[in-house]
Amino acid sequence: MLIETMAVSRWYQMRSWGLETATLADGSCTLDLITRSEARFVRQYNRALQRLILLRSTQSPFPKAPSGANLAA
């Protein structure tokens, strides 16, 4: 789910760059709205990335043995 969030956020960010380019000659307040949206997508991406890094750092690389398992056998 975090990877999907990151991918969607990145897609929206790239889309907003195209919209910014298209509205540069417009002169309206649309550019301000696009810039705010872009900042939101960047924050969303970074938040998901930090959660993914935290999740990966807290997980053990080896699965735990079932309780009562005889490891010496």
PDB file of N, CA, C, O and CB in Angstrom:
ATOM      1  N   MET A   1       0.823  -1.179   0.000  1.00  0.00           N
ATOM      2  CA  MET A   1       0.000   0.000   0.000  1.00  0.00           C
ATOM      3  C   MET A   1       0.882   1.264   0.000  1.00  0.00           C
ATOM      4  O   MET A   1       0.549   2.257  -0.646  1.00  0.00           O
ATOM      5  CB  MET A   1      -0.944  -0.014   1.212  1.00  0.00           C
ATOM      6  N   LEU A   2       1.985   1.215   0.715  1.00  0.00           N
ATOM      7  CA  LEU A   2       2.876   2.371   0.746  1.00  0.00           C
ATOM      8  C   LEU A   2       3.505   2.623  -0.621  1.00  0.00           C
ATOM      9  O   LEU A   2       3.642   3.770  -1.046  1.00  0.00           O
ATOM     10  CB  LEU A   2       3.968   2.170   1.795  1.00  0.00           C
ATOM     11  N   ILE A   3       3.884   1.553  -1.301  1.00  0.00           N
ATOM     12  CA  ILE A   3       4.467   1.695  -2.640  1.00  0.00           C
ATOM     13  C   ILE A   3       3.433   2.283  -3.598  1.00  0.00           C
ATOM     14  O   ILE A   3       3.761   3.131  -4.429  1.00  0.00           O
ATOM     15  CB  ILE A   3       4.978   0.324  -3.167  1.00  0.00           C
ATOM     16  N   GLU A   4       2.198   1.835  -3.482  1.00  0.00           N
ATOM     17  CA  GLU A   4       1.133   2.364  -4.334  1.00  0.00           C
ATOM     18  C   GLU A   4       0.914   3.856  -4.046  1.00  0.00           C
ATOM     19  O   GLU A   4       0.748   4.650  -4.973  1.00  0.00           O
ATOM     20  CB  GLU A   4      -0.183   1.571  -4.116  1.00  0.00           C
ATOM     21  N   THR A   5       0.914   4.228  -2.785  1.00  0.00           N
ATOM     22  CA  THR A   5       0.764   5.631  -2.408  1.00  0.00           C
ATOM     23  C   THR A   5       1.889   6.465  -2.993  1.00  0.00           C
ATOM     24  O   THR A   5       1.657   7.563  -3.499  1.00  0.00           O
ATOM     25  CB  THR A   5       0.732   5.779  -0.884  1.00  0.00           C
ATOM     26  N   MET A   6       3.106   5.944  -2.925  1.00  0.00           N
ATOM     27  CA  MET A   6       4.249   6.655  -3.475  1.00  0.00           C
ATOM     28  C   MET A   6       4.125   6.812  -4.989  1.00  0.00           C
ATOM     29  O   MET A   6       4.414   7.880  -5.528  1.00  0.00           O
ATOM     30  CB  MET A   6       5.542   5.926  -3.126  1.00  0.00           C
ATOM     31  N   ALA A   7       3.698   5.757  -5.671  1.00  0.00           N
ATOM     32  CA  ALA A   7       3.571   5.812  -7.131  1.00  0.00           C
ATOM     33  C   ALA A   7       2.498   6.818  -7.556  1.00  0.00           C
ATOM     34  O   ALA A   7       2.707   7.597  -8.485  1.00  0.00           O
ATOM     35  CB  ALA A   7       3.237   4.419  -7.690  1.00  0.00           C
ATOM     36  N   VAL A   8       1.371   6.797  -6.884  1.00  0.00           N
ATOM     37  CA  VAL A   8       0.289   7.723  -7.225  1.00  0.00           C
ATOM     38  C   VAL A   8       0.704   9.161  -6.929  1.00  0.00           C
ATOM     39  O   VAL A   8       0.440  10.065  -7.722  1.00  0.00           O
ATOM     40  CB  VAL A   8      -0.996   7.366  -6.447  1.00  0.00           C
ATOM     41  N   SER A   9       1.350   9.368  -5.792  1.00  0.00           N
ATOM     42  CA  SER A   9       1.802  10.716  -5.437  1.00  0.00           C
ATOM     43  C   SER A   9       2.789  11.245  -6.463  1.00  0.00           C
ATOM     44  O   SER A   9       2.727  12.409  -6.857  1.00  0.00           O
ATOM     45  CB  SER A   9       2.439  10.720  -4.045  1.00  0.00           C
ATOM     46  N   ARG A  10       3.691  10.389  -6.886  1.00  0.00           N
ATOM     47  CA  ARG A  10       4.688  10.801  -7.883  1.00  0.00           C
ATOM     48  C   ARG A  10       4.012  11.112  -9.218  1.00  0.00           C
ATOM     49  O   ARG A  10       4.395  12.063  -9.900  1.00  0.00           O
ATOM     50  CB  ARG A  10       5.759   9.699  -8.071  1.00  0.00           C
ATOM     51  N   TRP A  11       3.003  10.310  -9.595  1.00  0.00           N
ATOM     52  CA  TRP A  11       2.294  10.555 -10.847  1.00  0.00           C
ATOM     53  C   TRP A  11       1.584  11.907 -10.794  1.00  0.00           C
ATOM     54  O   TRP A  11       1.646  12.682 -11.748  1.00  0.00           O
ATOM     55  CB  TRP A  11       1.281   9.423 -11.130  1.00  0.00           C
ATOM     56  N   TYR A  12       0.909  12.188  -9.677  1.00  0.00           N
ATOM     57  CA  TYR A  12       0.219  13.467  -9.537  1.00  0.00           C
ATOM     58  C   TYR A  12       1.206  14.632  -9.541  1.00  0.00           C
ATOM     59  O   TYR A  12       0.913  15.693 -10.092  1.00  0.00           O
ATOM     60  CB  TYR A  12      -0.608  13.485  -8.250  1.00  0.00           C
ATOM     61  N   GLN A  13       2.370  14.436  -8.930  1.00  0.00           N
ATOM     62  CA  GLN A  13       3.377  15.489  -8.918  1.00  0.00           C
ATOM     63  C   GLN A  13       3.844  15.787 -10.340  1.00  0.00           C
ATOM     64  O   GLN A  13       3.959  16.949 -10.728  1.00  0.00           O
ATOM     65  CB  GLN A  13       4.571  15.090  -8.030  1.00  0.00           C
ATOM     66  N   MET A  14       4.108  14.754 -11.101  1.00  0.00           N
ATOM     67  CA  MET A  14       4.543  14.949 -12.483  1.00  0.00           C
ATOM     68  C   MET A  14       3.435  15.587 -13.322  1.00  0.00           C
ATOM     69  O   MET A  14       3.705  16.405 -14.200  1.00  0.00           O
ATOM     70  CB  MET A  14       4.971  13.610 -13.101  1.00  0.00           C
ATOM     71  N   ARG A  15       2.217  15.214 -13.049  1.00  0.00           N
ATOM     72  CA  ARG A  15       1.075  15.798 -13.760  1.00  0.00           C
ATOM     73  C   ARG A  15       0.958  17.286 -13.433  1.00  0.00           C
ATOM     74  O   ARG A  15       0.662  18.097 -14.311  1.00  0.00           O
ATOM     75  CB  ARG A  15      -0.238  15.060 -13.390  1.00  0.00           C
ATOM     76  N   SER A  16       1.188  17.639 -12.181  1.00  0.00           N
ATOM     77  CA  SER A  16       1.095  19.050 -11.794  1.00  0.00           C
ATOM     78  C   SER A  16       2.178  19.874 -12.475  1.00  0.00           C
ATOM     79  O   SER A  16       1.961  21.052 -12.756  1.00  0.00           O
ATOM     80  CB  SER A  16       1.203  19.198 -10.271  1.00  0.00           C
ATOM     81  N   TRP A  17       3.352  19.278 -12.750  1.00  0.00           N
ATOM     82  CA  TRP A  17       4.395  20.000 -13.471  1.00  0.00           C
ATOM     83  C   TRP A  17       3.903  20.374 -14.872  1.00  0.00           C
ATOM     84  O   TRP A  17       4.150  21.479 -15.354  1.00  0.00           O
ATOM     85  CB  TRP A  17       5.686  19.150 -13.558  1.00  0.00           C
ATOM     86  N   GLY A  18       3.207  19.441 -15.511  1.00  0.00           N
ATOM     87  CA  GLY A  18       2.657  19.728 -16.832  1.00  0.00           C
ATOM     88  C   GLY A  18       1.601  20.815 -16.782  1.00  0.00           C
ATOM     89  O   GLY A  18       1.536  21.669 -17.666  1.00  0.00           O
ATOM     90  N   LEU A  19       0.778  20.783 -15.750  1.00  0.00           N
ATOM     91  CA  LEU A  19      -0.244  21.814 -15.596  1.00  0.00           C
ATOM     92  C   LEU A  19       0.386  23.177 -15.322  1.00  0.00           C
ATOM     93  O   LEU A  19      -0.092  24.196 -15.822  1.00  0.00           O
ATOM     94  CB  LEU A  19      -1.207  21.442 -14.467  1.00  0.00           C
ATOM     95  N   GLU A  20       1.452  23.198 -14.531  1.00  0.00           N
ATOM     96  CA  GLU A  20       2.157  24.453 -14.264  1.00  0.00           C
ATOM     97  C   GLU A  20       2.671  25.064 -15.561  1.00  0.00           C
ATOM     98  O   GLU A  20       2.520  26.261 -15.802  1.00  0.00           O
ATOM     99  CB  GLU A  20       3.324  24.222 -13.286  1.00  0.00           C
ATOM    100  N   THR A  21       3.271  24.234 -16.380  1.00  0.00           N
ATOM    101  CA  THR A  21       3.811  24.708 -17.651  1.00  0.00           C
ATOM    102  C   THR A  21       2.709  25.278 -18.532  1.00  0.00           C
ATOM    103  O   THR A  21       2.895  26.301 -19.192  1.00  0.00           O
ATOM    104  CB  THR A  21       4.534  23.577 -18.380  1.00  0.00           C
ATOM    105  N   ALA A  22       1.563  24.610 -18.538  1.00  0.00           N
ATOM    106  CA  ALA A  22       0.454  25.048 -19.373  1.00  0.00           C
ATOM    107  C   ALA A  22      -0.171  26.344 -18.875  1.00  0.00           C
ATOM    108  O   ALA A  22      -0.726  27.102 -19.671  1.00  0.00           O
ATOM    109  CB  ALA A  22      -0.596  23.970 -19.439  1.00  0.00           C
ATOM    110  N   THR A  23      -0.095  26.616 -17.570  1.00  0.00           N
ATOM    111  CA  THR A  23      -0.758  27.801 -17.024  1.00  0.00           C
ATOM    112  C   THR A  23       0.188  28.967 -16.759  1.00  0.00           C
ATOM    113  O   THR A  23      -0.247  30.000 -16.249  1.00  0.00           O
ATOM    114  CB  THR A  23      -1.459  27.439 -15.753  1.00  0.00           C
ATOM    115  N   LEU A  24       1.467  28.830 -17.090  1.00  0.00           N
ATOM    116  CA  LEU A  24       2.412  29.927 -16.844  1.00  0.00           C
ATOM    117  C   LEU A  24       1.992  31.211 -17.550  1.00  0.00           C
ATOM    118  O   LEU A  24       2.162  32.299 -17.001  1.00  0.00           O
ATOM    119  CB  LEU A  24       3.811  29.528 -17.298  1.00  0.00           C
ATOM    120  N   ALA A  25       1.454  31.100 -18.740  1.00  0.00           N
ATOM    121  CA  ALA A  25       1.050  32.283 -19.502  1.00  0.00           C
ATOM    122  C   ALA A  25      -0.354  32.741 -19.139  1.00  0.00           C
ATOM    123  O   ALA A  25      -0.834  33.749 -19.657  1.00  0.00           O
ATOM    124  CB  ALA A  25       1.126  32.000 -20.990  1.00  0.00           C
ATOM    125  N   ASP A  26      -0.999  32.021 -18.271  1.00  0.00           N
ATOM    126  CA  ASP A  26      -2.393  32.316 -17.939  1.00  0.00           C
ATOM    127  C   ASP A  26      -2.515  33.575 -17.077  1.00  0.00           C
ATOM    128  O   ASP A  26      -3.365  34.424 -17.344  1.00  0.00           O
ATOM    129  CB  ASP A  26      -3.024  31.125 -17.214  1.00  0.00           C
ATOM    130  N   GLY A  27      -1.686  33.703 -16.061  1.00  0.00           N
ATOM    131  CA  GLY A  27      -1.725  34.876 -15.198  1.00  0.00           C
ATOM    132  C   GLY A  27      -2.794  34.823 -14.122  1.00  0.00           C
ATOM    133  O   GLY A  27      -2.969  35.795 -13.388  1.00  0.00           O
ATOM    134  N   SER A  28      -3.505  33.729 -14.010  1.00  0.00           N
ATOM    135  CA  SER A  28      -4.556  33.625 -12.995  1.00  0.00           C
ATOM    136  C   SER A  28      -3.983  33.017 -11.715  1.00  0.00           C
ATOM    137  O   SER A  28      -2.785  32.752 -11.624  1.00  0.00           O
ATOM    138  CB  SER A  28      -5.744  32.771 -13.518  1.00  0.00           C
ATOM    139  N   CYS A  29      -4.848  32.802 -10.735  1.00  0.00           N
ATOM    140  CA  CYS A  29      -4.408  32.207  -9.462  1.00  0.00           C
ATOM    141  C   CYS A  29      -4.344  30.683  -9.553  1.00  0.00           C
ATOM    142  O   CYS A  29      -4.111  30.009  -8.550  1.00  0.00           O
ATOM    143  CB  CYS A  29      -5.354  32.622  -8.321  1.00  0.00           C
ATOM    144  N   THR A  30      -4.549  30.147 -10.742  1.00  0.00           N
ATOM    145  CA  THR A  30      -4.499  28.699 -10.933  1.00  0.00           C
ATOM    146  C   THR A  30      -3.124  28.152 -10.581  1.00  0.00           C
ATOM    147  O   THR A  30      -3.007  27.061 -10.022  1.00  0.00           O
ATOM    148  CB  THR A  30      -4.856  28.336 -12.375  1.00  0.00           C
ATOM    149  N   LEU A  31      -2.098  28.902 -10.905  1.00  0.00           N
ATOM    150  CA  LEU A  31      -0.738  28.456 -10.615  1.00  0.00           C
ATOM    151  C   LEU A  31      -0.521  28.267  -9.115  1.00  0.00           C
ATOM    152  O   LEU A  31       0.167  27.334  -8.701  1.00  0.00           O
ATOM    153  CB  LEU A  31       0.275  29.457 -11.169  1.00  0.00           C
ATOM    154  N   ASP A  32      -1.100  29.144  -8.301  1.00  0.00           N
ATOM    155  CA  ASP A  32      -0.990  29.002  -6.843  1.00  0.00           C
ATOM    156  C   ASP A  32      -1.645  27.713  -6.365  1.00  0.00           C
ATOM    157  O   ASP A  32      -1.102  27.023  -5.502  1.00  0.00           O
ATOM    158  CB  ASP A  32      -1.628  30.205  -6.137  1.00  0.00           C
ATOM    159  N   LEU A  33      -2.794  27.388  -6.912  1.00  0.00           N
ATOM    160  CA  LEU A  33      -3.497  26.164  -6.530  1.00  0.00           C
ATOM    161  C   LEU A  33      -2.705  24.930  -6.931  1.00  0.00           C
ATOM    162  O   LEU A  33      -2.619  23.967  -6.170  1.00  0.00           O
ATOM    163  CB  LEU A  33      -4.886  26.125  -7.166  1.00  0.00           C
ATOM    164  N   ILE A  34      -2.132  24.959  -8.114  1.00  0.00           N
ATOM    165  CA  ILE A  34      -1.339  23.828  -8.588  1.00  0.00           C
ATOM    166  C   ILE A  34      -0.108  23.646  -7.707  1.00  0.00           C
ATOM    167  O   ILE A  34       0.254  22.520  -7.368  1.00  0.00           O
ATOM    168  CB  ILE A  34      -0.924  24.031 -10.059  1.00  0.00           C
ATOM    169  N   THR A  35       0.530  24.744  -7.340  1.00  0.00           N
ATOM    170  CA  THR A  35       1.720  24.678  -6.496  1.00  0.00           C
ATOM    171  C   THR A  35       1.386  24.095  -5.129  1.00  0.00           C
ATOM    172  O   THR A  35       2.148  23.289  -4.596  1.00  0.00           O
ATOM    173  CB  THR A  35       2.342  26.067  -6.338  1.00  0.00           C
ATOM    174  N   ARG A  36       0.260  24.494  -4.562  1.00  0.00           N
ATOM    175  CA  ARG A  36      -0.156  23.921  -3.272  1.00  0.00           C
ATOM    176  C   ARG A  36      -0.435  22.432  -3.390  1.00  0.00           C
ATOM    177  O   ARG A  36      -0.063  21.653  -2.512  1.00  0.00           O
ATOM    178  CB  ARG A  36      -1.400  24.639  -2.744  1.00  0.00           C
ATOM    179  N   SER A  37      -1.088  22.040  -4.471  1.00  0.00           N
ATOM    180  CA  SER A  37      -1.374  20.620  -4.687  1.00  0.00           C
ATOM    181  C   SER A  37      -0.080  19.831  -4.835  1.00  0.00           C
ATOM    182  O   SER A  37       0.061  18.738  -4.286  1.00  0.00           O
ATOM    183  CB  SER A  37      -2.258  20.428  -5.932  1.00  0.00           C
ATOM    184  N   GLU A  38       0.855  20.393  -5.577  1.00  0.00           N
ATOM    185  CA  GLU A  38       2.140  19.723  -5.770  1.00  0.00           C
ATOM    186  C   GLU A  38       2.848  19.515  -4.429  1.00  0.00           C
ATOM    187  O   GLU A  38       3.409  18.448  -4.181  1.00  0.00           O
ATOM    188  CB  GLU A  38       3.035  20.539  -6.724  1.00  0.00           C
ATOM    189  N   ALA A  39       2.822  20.521  -3.575  1.00  0.00           N
ATOM    190  CA  ALA A  39       3.452  20.405  -2.260  1.00  0.00           C
ATOM    191  C   ALA A  39       2.788  19.299  -1.440  1.00  0.00           C
ATOM    192  O   ALA A  39       3.460  18.574  -0.706  1.00  0.00           O
ATOM    193  CB  ALA A  39       3.377  21.747  -1.506  1.00  0.00           C
ATOM    194  N   ARG A  40       1.487  19.177  -1.566  1.00  0.00           N
ATOM    195  CA  ARG A  40       0.766  18.116  -0.845  1.00  0.00           C
ATOM    196  C   ARG A  40       1.206  16.745  -1.339  1.00  0.00           C
ATOM    197  O   ARG A  40       1.394  15.833  -0.533  1.00  0.00           O
ATOM    198  CB  ARG A  40      -0.763  18.277  -1.017  1.00  0.00           C
ATOM    199  N   PHE A  41       1.372  16.582  -2.643  1.00  0.00           N
ATOM    200  CA  PHE A  41       1.793  15.295  -3.188  1.00  0.00           C
ATOM    201  C   PHE A  41       3.222  14.959  -2.782  1.00  0.00           C
ATOM    202  O   PHE A  41       3.536  13.797  -2.525  1.00  0.00           O
ATOM    203  CB  PHE A  41       1.671  15.300  -4.707  1.00  0.00           C
ATOM    204  N   VAL A  42       4.087  15.961  -2.722  1.00  0.00           N
ATOM    205  CA  VAL A  42       5.464  15.737  -2.277  1.00  0.00           C
ATOM    206  C   VAL A  42       5.469  15.273  -0.822  1.00  0.00           C
ATOM    207  O   VAL A  42       6.184  14.334  -0.472  1.00  0.00           O
ATOM    208  CB  VAL A  42       6.314  17.029  -2.439  1.00  0.00           C
ATOM    209  N   ARG A  43       4.669  15.929   0.030  1.00  0.00           N
ATOM    210  CA  ARG A  43       4.593  15.521   1.441  1.00  0.00           C
ATOM    211  C   ARG A  43       4.039  14.112   1.570  1.00  0.00           C
ATOM    212  O   ARG A  43       4.525  13.322   2.380  1.00  0.00           O
ATOM    213  CB  ARG A  43       3.721  16.501   2.242  1.00  0.00           C
ATOM    214  N   GLN A  44       3.022  13.794   0.772  1.00  0.00           N
ATOM    215  CA  GLN A  44       2.425  12.464   0.818  1.00  0.00           C
ATOM    216  C   GLN A  44       3.450  11.405   0.411  1.00  0.00           C
ATOM    217  O   GLN A  44       3.539  10.353   1.044  1.00  0.00           O
ATOM    218  CB  GLN A  44       1.188  12.394  -0.099  1.00  0.00           C
ATOM    219  N   TYR A  45       4.211  11.674  -0.626  1.00  0.00           N
ATOM    220  CA  TYR A  45       5.248  10.746  -1.075  1.00  0.00           C
ATOM    221  C   TYR A  45       6.293  10.542   0.016  1.00  0.00           C
ATOM    222  O   TYR A  45       6.647   9.410   0.346  1.00  0.00           O
ATOM    223  CB  TYR A  45       5.915  11.262  -2.361  1.00  0.00           C
ATOM    224  N   ASN A  46       6.787  11.657   0.574  1.00  0.00           N
ATOM    225  CA  ASN A  46       7.828  11.570   1.602  1.00  0.00           C
ATOM    226  C   ASN A  46       7.332  10.861   2.855  1.00  0.00           C
ATOM    227  O   ASN A  46       8.081  10.103   3.472  1.00  0.00           O
ATOM    228  CB  ASN A  46       8.326  12.961   1.963  1.00  0.00           C
ATOM    229  N   ARG A  47       6.088  11.094   3.236  1.00  0.00           N
ATOM    230  CA  ARG A  47       5.524  10.424   4.404  1.00  0.00           C
ATOM    231  C   ARG A  47       5.452   8.915   4.178  1.00  0.00           C
ATOM    232  O   ARG A  47       5.803   8.139   5.067  1.00  0.00           O
ATOM    233  CB  ARG A  47       4.128  10.982   4.721  1.00  0.00           C
ATOM    234  N   ALA A  48       5.002   8.498   3.002  1.00  0.00           N
ATOM    235  CA  ALA A  48       4.930   7.068   2.687  1.00  0.00           C
ATOM    236  C   ALA A  48       6.322   6.454   2.628  1.00  0.00           C
ATOM    237  O   ALA A  48       6.519   5.325   3.079  1.00  0.00           O
ATOM    238  CB  ALA A  48       4.201   6.847   1.355  1.00  0.00           C
ATOM    239  N   LEU A  49       7.295   7.186   2.076  1.00  0.00           N
ATOM    240  CA  LEU A  49       8.668   6.684   2.016  1.00  0.00           C
ATOM    241  C   LEU A  49       9.235   6.497   3.417  1.00  0.00           C
ATOM    242  O   LEU A  49       9.860   5.473   3.695  1.00  0.00           O
ATOM    243  CB  LEU A  49       9.557   7.642   1.209  1.00  0.00           C
ATOM    244  N   GLN A  50       9.030   7.460   4.296  1.00  0.00           N
ATOM    245  CA  GLN A  50       9.533   7.336   5.666  1.00  0.00           C
ATOM    246  C   GLN A  50       8.884   6.169   6.401  1.00  0.00           C
ATOM    247  O   GLN A  50       9.553   5.469   7.161  1.00  0.00           O
ATOM    248  CB  GLN A  50       9.292   8.630   6.435  1.00  0.00           C
ATOM    249  N   ARG A  51       7.600   5.954   6.184  1.00  0.00           N
ATOM    250  CA  ARG A  51       6.918   4.812   6.802  1.00  0.00           C
ATOM    251  C   ARG A  51       7.473   3.499   6.270  1.00  0.00           C
ATOM    252  O   ARG A  51       7.644   2.546   7.029  1.00  0.00           O
ATOM    253  CB  ARG A  51       5.404   4.884   6.549  1.00  0.00           C
ATOM    254  N   LEU A  52       7.756   3.441   4.979  1.00  0.00           N
ATOM    255  CA  LEU A  52       8.320   2.237   4.384  1.00  0.00           C
ATOM    256  C   LEU A  52       9.712   1.954   4.944  1.00  0.00           C
ATOM    257  O   LEU A  52      10.035   0.810   5.265  1.00  0.00           O
ATOM    258  CB  LEU A  52       8.379   2.374   2.860  1.00  0.00           C
ATOM    259  N   ILE A  53      10.526   2.986   5.059  1.00  0.00           N
ATOM    260  CA  ILE A  53      11.864   2.815   5.628  1.00  0.00           C
ATOM    261  C   ILE A  53      11.772   2.332   7.066  1.00  0.00           C
ATOM    262  O   ILE A  53      12.504   1.427   7.464  1.00  0.00           O
ATOM    263  CB  ILE A  53      12.657   4.129   5.560  1.00  0.00           C
ATOM    264  N   LEU A  54      10.882   2.927   7.846  1.00  0.00           N
ATOM    265  CA  LEU A  54      10.697   2.510   9.233  1.00  0.00           C
ATOM    266  C   LEU A  54      10.215   1.069   9.313  1.00  0.00           C
ATOM    267  O   LEU A  54      10.702   0.296  10.138  1.00  0.00           O
ATOM    268  CB  LEU A  54       9.707   3.435   9.940  1.00  0.00           C
ATOM    269  N   LEU A  55       9.273   0.707   8.474  1.00  0.00           N
ATOM    270  CA  LEU A  55       8.738  -0.654   8.464  1.00  0.00           C
ATOM    271  C   LEU A  55       9.834  -1.659   8.116  1.00  0.00           C
ATOM    272  O   LEU A  55       9.938  -2.710   8.748  1.00  0.00           O
ATOM    273  CB  LEU A  55       7.571  -0.767   7.463  1.00  0.00           C
ATOM    274  N   ARG A  56      10.641  -1.342   7.124  1.00  0.00           N
ATOM    275  CA  ARG A  56      11.716  -2.258   6.725  1.00  0.00           C
ATOM    276  C   ARG A  56      12.798  -2.374   7.789  1.00  0.00           C
ATOM    277  O   ARG A  56      13.408  -3.433   7.938  1.00  0.00           O
ATOM    278  CB  ARG A  56      12.338  -1.797   5.417  1.00  0.00           C
ATOM    279  N   SER A  57      13.043  -1.302   8.529  1.00  0.00           N
ATOM    280  CA  SER A  57      14.094  -1.344   9.539  1.00  0.00           C
ATOM    281  C   SER A  57      13.651  -2.100  10.787  1.00  0.00           C
ATOM    282  O   SER A  57      14.495  -2.594  11.534  1.00  0.00           O
ATOM    283  CB  SER A  57      14.517   0.065   9.911  1.00  0.00           C
ATOM    284  N   THR A  58      12.350  -2.199  11.028  1.00  0.00           N
ATOM    285  CA  THR A  58      11.861  -2.896  12.218  1.00  0.00           C
ATOM    286  C   THR A  58      11.582  -4.365  11.954  1.00  0.00           C
ATOM    287  O   THR A  58      11.368  -5.122  12.901  1.00  0.00           O
ATOM    288  CB  THR A  58      10.609  -2.229  12.731  1.00  0.00           C
ATOM    289  N   GLN A  59      11.577  -4.786  10.713  1.00  0.00           N
ATOM    290  CA  GLN A  59      11.318  -6.185  10.392  1.00  0.00           C
ATOM    291  C   GLN A  59      12.620  -6.977  10.408  1.00  0.00           C
ATOM    292  O   GLN A  59      13.659  -6.524   9.927  1.00  0.00           O
ATOM    293  CB  GLN A  59      10.628  -6.311   9.021  1.00  0.00           C
ATOM    294  N   SER A  60      12.525  -8.168  10.974  1.00  0.00           N
ATOM    295  CA  SER A  60      13.680  -9.059  11.007  1.00  0.00           C
ATOM    296  C   SER A  60      13.868  -9.683   9.630  1.00  0.00           C
ATOM    297  O   SER A  60      12.886 -10.048   8.983  1.00  0.00           O
ATOM    298  CB  SER A  60      13.507 -10.159  12.094  1.00  0.00           C
ATOM    299  N   PRO A  61      15.103  -9.813   9.170  1.00  0.00           N
ATOM    300  CA  PRO A  61      15.312 -10.421   7.853  1.00  0.00           C
ATOM    301  C   PRO A  61      15.035 -11.924   7.854  1.00  0.00           C
ATOM    302  O   PRO A  61      14.869 -12.525   6.793  1.00  0.00           O
ATOM    303  CB  PRO A  61      16.734 -10.166   7.384  1.00  0.00           C
ATOM    304  N   PHE A  62      14.984 -12.532   9.040  1.00  0.00           N
ATOM    305  CA  PHE A  62      14.745 -13.965   9.140  1.00  0.00           C
ATOM    306  C   PHE A  62      13.427 -14.207   9.863  1.00  0.00           C
ATOM    307  O   PHE A  62      13.164 -13.571  10.883  1.00  0.00           O
ATOM    308  CB  PHE A  62      15.911 -14.672   9.873  1.00  0.00           C
ATOM    309  N   PRO A  63      12.601 -15.103   9.362  1.00  0.00           N
ATOM    310  CA  PRO A  63      11.338 -15.385  10.052  1.00  0.00           C
ATOM    311  C   PRO A  63      11.598 -16.054  11.397  1.00  0.00           C
ATOM    312  O   PRO A  63      12.571 -16.790  11.557  1.00  0.00           O
ATOM    313  CB  PRO A  63      10.433 -16.279   9.182  1.00  0.00           C
ATOM    314  N   LYS A  64      10.729 -15.794  12.351  1.00  0.00           N
ATOM    315  CA  LYS A  64      10.868 -16.386  13.665  1.00  0.00           C
ATOM    316  C   LYS A  64      10.457 -17.848  13.605  1.00  0.00           C
ATOM    317  O   LYS A  64       9.518 -18.216  12.899  1.00  0.00           O
ATOM    318  CB  LYS A  64      10.027 -15.622  14.704  1.00  0.00           C
ATOM    319  N   ALA A  65      11.169 -18.671  14.352  1.00  0.00           N
ATOM    320  CA  ALA A  65      10.829 -20.100  14.426  1.00  0.00           C
ATOM    321  C   ALA A  65       9.551 -20.240  15.258  1.00  0.00           C
ATOM    322  O   ALA A  65       9.339 -19.484  16.206  1.00  0.00           O
ATOM    323  CB  ALA A  65      12.012 -20.946  15.054  1.00  0.00           C
ATOM    324  N   PRO A  66       8.702 -21.207  14.901  1.00  0.00           N
ATOM    325  CA  PRO A  66       7.499 -21.432  15.698  1.00  0.00           C
ATOM    326  C   PRO A  66       7.869 -21.799  17.129  1.00  0.00           C
ATOM    327  O   PRO A  66       8.882 -22.457  17.366  1.00  0.00           O
ATOM    328  CB  PRO A  66       6.632 -22.535  15.072  1.00  0.00           C
ATOM    329  N   SER A  67       7.052 -21.377  18.069  1.00  0.00           N
ATOM    330  CA  SER A  67       7.354 -21.665  19.472  1.00  0.00           C
ATOM    331  C   SER A  67       7.333 -23.194  19.691  1.00  0.00           C
ATOM    332  O   SER A  67       6.460 -23.903  19.189  1.00  0.00           O
ATOM    333  CB  SER A  67       6.324 -20.946  20.423  1.00  0.00           C
ATOM    334  N   GLY A  68       8.288 -23.650  20.430  1.00  0.00           N
ATOM    335  CA  GLY A  68       8.396 -25.094  20.709  1.00  0.00           C
ATOM    336  C   GLY A  68       9.121 -25.862  19.628  1.00  0.00           C
ATOM    337  O   GLY A  68       9.236 -27.084  19.724  1.00  0.00           O
ATOM    338  N   ALA A  69       9.612 -25.195  18.612  1.00  0.00           N
ATOM    339  CA  ALA A  69      10.321 -25.896  17.537  1.00  0.00           C
ATOM    340  C   ALA A  69      11.701 -26.321  18.020  1.00  0.00           C
ATOM    341  O   ALA A  69      12.378 -25.574  18.726  1.00  0.00           O
ATOM    342  CB  ALA A  69      10.441 -25.001  16.277  1.00  0.00           C
ATOM    343  N   ASN A  70      12.102 -27.492  17.645  1.00  0.00           N
ATOM    344  CA  ASN A  70      13.410 -28.013  18.020  1.00  0.00           C
ATOM    345  C   ASN A  70      14.402 -27.604  16.940  1.00  0.00           C
ATOM    346  O   ASN A  70      14.413 -28.174  15.849  1.00  0.00           O
ATOM    347  CB  ASN A  70      13.378 -29.570  18.205  1.00  0.00           C
ATOM    348  N   LEU A  71      15.228 -26.622  17.246  1.00  0.00           N
ATOM    349  CA  LEU A  71      16.186 -26.105  16.263  1.00  0.00           C
ATOM    350  C   LEU A  71      17.423 -26.989  16.153  1.00  0.00           C
ATOM    351  O   LEU A  71      18.160 -26.892  15.172  1.00  0.00           O
ATOM    352  CB  LEU A  71      16.601 -24.685  16.630  1.00  0.00           C
ATOM    353  N   ALA A  72      17.665 -27.849  17.141  1.00  0.00           N
ATOM    354  CA  ALA A  72      18.859 -28.681  17.135  1.00  0.00           C
ATOM    355  C   ALA A  72      18.680 -29.914  16.256  1.00  0.00           C
ATOM    356  O   ALA A  72      19.666 -30.581  15.943  1.00  0.00           O
ATOM    357  CB  ALA A  72      19.213 -29.099  18.552  1.00  0.00           C
ATOM    358  N   ALA A  73      17.499 -30.228  15.862  1.00  0.00           N
ATOM    359  CA  ALA A  73      17.249 -31.445  15.087  1.00  0.00           C
ATOM    360  C   ALA A  73      17.696 -31.351  13.667  1.00  0.00           C
ATOM    361  O   ALA A  73      17.543 -32.308  12.907  1.00  0.00           O
ATOM    362  CB  ALA A  73      15.816 -31.778  15.112  1.00  0.00           C
TER     363      ALA A  73
END
